[in-house]
Amino acid sequence: MKNLLKKTLFILFIAFASCQEEQSIITEAPESDQNITSDSIIYDKLSKVSTDDTIECINFVYPISFSIYDSNNQVLRNESVNNDEELNDLLSSINSPDFDGSFIELNYPLSLVNSENETITVYSNQELVEVLSTEIGCVGIDNLFDCVFGLFQLDFNIVDSDENPNDGITSFSIEIDLDCNEIDYDLSYFETQSDAEANVNEIVFPYTNTSNPQILYVRAETNYINQIYNEVFEVNINVSPQQENDVCPGDYTSGFLTQCKWNITNHSSTDYSDYSFSFRDDGTFTAENTSDNTSQEGTWLAADNSNGIGSFIRLNFDTATALSQIAGDWNIKTCNLNFETAAFDVELGSEAFTFKINCN
């Protein structure tokens, strides 16, 4: 009887110890959609806010608390960050070989302050991604298509260079890869607004206009925070033969120069074919020497002449280089405003060259 009692107590002790050990290693695993790894969407959004000084539309209310997990979903430690720099350091550590964890997780709730000084409180990664996607760069649903609208305030001036260049009818293509505010837009073109809104009978390029001028309708569509949005815009198509600079107004020139990159061809005295120019909306540009990967910064302006006749492109360079000799106000003599072949023939004194678009 005593032996039986000893055996029974021993079995109960083993069972109790086993349960205790099992209980000690089983914890509630974190939700996988809350994990922050270097390839997650939330990582990308947090990185943008912590590293981009130009993002003034949204700010975190510090401190923010994180939990660092090992590969067994056990919390190694908790860390608190008190500013953007510390947040960036923590995010950067995930990719470091010295990182001793498997992933990190934000401890919610988390508060942010937007550009209107409103406090926004979020309770999950999904809510945080939605807020950051809406607020970063001041882009929200209400102005999601502002940059598209800005582009299509420009009429398309098509150069008629076929066998009958004076009839106003020609075949052309419009190819624009539009990415602004870090959002991609798919653009499609239609002859009528109803077709554009219904997304039927899309124009296939090359397309031949049926009248001159002619209104086409462009449908811009984007996937924004996992939902499809679209807007329809009008675009005026004007077909004309290549003419003098009365068809090259400064605002059109500005609109074209900020699209793609530009190369100098046909310079009257110097070969600048190695340089590629990128013009920005803020009036600055970068001239990259593709042969040695050096670059030169500068400022630019495209405007109508003060006497109301013609227009010009002004180039200024921040430092003196081999490009300095093309600094100055270049008179626009002729222009080709077809997006595929856009070009500006300019001259200054006895010098002349052509700016030619390069969208490759």
Protein Blocks (a to p, Z undefined) as FASTA:
>chain_A
ZZmmmmmmmmmmmmmmmmmmmmmmmccdddfklpccfkbfklmmmmmmmmmmklmkbccd
dddddddddfkopafbdcddfbfklmmmmmmmmmpmklcbfbdcdddddddddfkopacd
dfbfklmmmmmmmmgooiafklmmmmmmmmmmpccddddfbfblmnopacddddddddeh
hiacdddddfbfklmmnopaiacdddddfbdcddddddddddeehiacdddddddddddd
dddfklmcfklmmmmmmgccdddehiakbccklpccdddfkopacdddfknopacddddd
ddddfklpacddddddfbdcfklmmgccdddfbdcfbfklgccdddehjbccdddddfZZ
